[in-house]
Amino acid sequence: MKTKENLEPIFETTTFWDFPTQNYGKTKHGDNKYSGVTPAFIIWNLIQRYTAENDLVVDPMCGSGTTIDVCKEENRDVIGYDIVPYRDDIIQCDARKLPLENDFADFIFVDPPYSDNLKYNDHPRNIGKISCTKNNYFIELEKVIIEIKRVLKKKKNVAWLIGDHWRSKTGLIPVGFKFYEILSKYFMPVDIIIVRRRNQTSNTSIWHYRAKKFNFYLRGFKYLLIFKNSKT
Ligand SMILES: C[S@@+](CC[C@H](N)C(=O)[O-])C[C@H]1O[C@@H](n2cnc3c(N)ncnc32)[C@H](O)[C@@H]1O
């Protein structure tokens, strides 16, 4: 019988993805203690579809290094950047200015901060310190998108993982729709995947009780927006 620890990734064929755990297999992919860590299954599925062996994958905001671990195991070349590297194999860099030539990467994966709700670090250039209720949040992440456009090879793909935001004071900020629009200015849409959220901190009985009592919804999914570097 398969246990939680040795679950193997399944090649997804629909636009709804639901993973029981952050990790798969017997080795770690990223660190599931890192706030905002990406489910490794997502990156595994993306690189099966959009890359071949020895292709170069770039993750400009790679956090605990999930993209690096998945790509190495699948024989892809990989470069991971972060404003504050969590491990030695992550290069310190601001995602708005990548030290790469034009038309260099075969695939780019980004799981950016969704607002200022998680504390990643105190670096002044950490975009995760800007609330998505401020227009500046979208302006700064659009700079990352422009940089991705520059370094991604033509006709290659980028995947952007993002969640919406709701607070009683601000109401709904449809962050996913906003990024769909911004990304569409630079790239051709390929598809939208809905990824079920399972392990966020609000998945507790007290938060489910509050959601019912005060008539709001907890965030149940993220968008995985897939685009191609081509307008035709
Ligand atoms: C959602 S986390 C990424 C999680 C990662 N994919 C993983 O699996 O661990 C977002 C990351 O963006 C980084 N970040 C914020 N501002 C940045 C910037 N200007 N340049 C590069 N990285 C940045 C944060 O430090 C954080 O690690």
The ligand as a Tripos MOL2 file, in Angstrom:
@<TRIPOS>MOLECULE
LIG
   27    29     1     0     0
SMALL
NO_CHARGES

@<TRIPOS>ATOM
      1 C1          5.6400   31.5810   -2.4160 C.3       1 LIG1
      2 S1          7.3460   31.7390   -2.0680 S.3       1 LIG1
      3 C2          8.0630   30.5910   -3.1940 C.3       1 LIG1
      4 C3          7.9480   29.1780   -2.7120 C.3       1 LIG1
      5 C4          8.8230   28.1940   -3.4590 C.3       1 LIG1
      6 N1          8.3150   27.9250   -4.7890 N.3       1 LIG1
      7 C5          9.0050   26.9120   -2.6750 C.2       1 LIG1
      8 O1          8.5180   25.8490   -3.1210 O.co2     1 LIG1
      9 O2          9.5590   26.9610   -1.5650 O.co2     1 LIG1
     10 C6          7.7500   33.3100   -2.7630 C.3       1 LIG1
     11 C7          9.2250   33.6800   -2.6810 C.3       1 LIG1
     12 O3          9.4360   34.9310   -3.3590 O.3       1 LIG1
     13 C8         10.6040   35.4920   -2.7930 C.3       1 LIG1
     14 N2         10.7480   36.8910   -3.2150 N.ar      1 LIG1
     15 C9         10.0680   37.9750   -2.7770 C.ar      1 LIG1
     16 N3         10.4880   39.0940   -3.4170 N.ar      1 LIG1
     17 C10        11.4500   38.7050   -4.2850 C.ar      1 LIG1
     18 C11        12.2480   39.4050   -5.2360 C.ar      1 LIG1
     19 N4         12.1690   40.7440   -5.4050 N.pl3     1 LIG1
     20 N5         13.1270   38.6860   -5.9890 N.ar      1 LIG1
     21 C12        13.2520   37.3340   -5.8200 C.ar      1 LIG1
     22 N6         12.5280   36.6200   -4.9120 N.ar      1 LIG1
     23 C13        11.6190   37.3010   -4.1640 C.ar      1 LIG1
     24 C14        10.4070   35.2810   -1.3010 C.3       1 LIG1
     25 O4         11.6350   35.4010   -0.6000 O.3       1 LIG1
     26 C15         9.7900   33.8570   -1.2850 C.3       1 LIG1
     27 O5         10.7890   32.8940   -1.0600 O.3       1 LIG1
@<TRIPOS>BOND
     1     1     2 1
     2     2     3 1
     3     2    10 1
     4     3     4 1
     5     4     5 1
     6     5     6 1
     7     5     7 1
     8     7     8 2
     9     7     9 1
    10    10    11 1
    11    11    12 1
    12    11    26 1
    13    12    13 1
    14    13    14 1
    15    13    24 1
    16    14    15 ar
    17    14    23 ar
    18    15    16 ar
    19    16    17 ar
    20    17    18 ar
    21    17    23 ar
    22    18    19 1
    23    18    20 ar
    24    20    21 ar
    25    21    22 ar
    26    22    23 ar
    27    24    25 1
    28    24    26 1
    29    26    27 1
@<TRIPOS>SUBSTRUCTURE
     1 LIG1         1 GROUP 0 **** ****
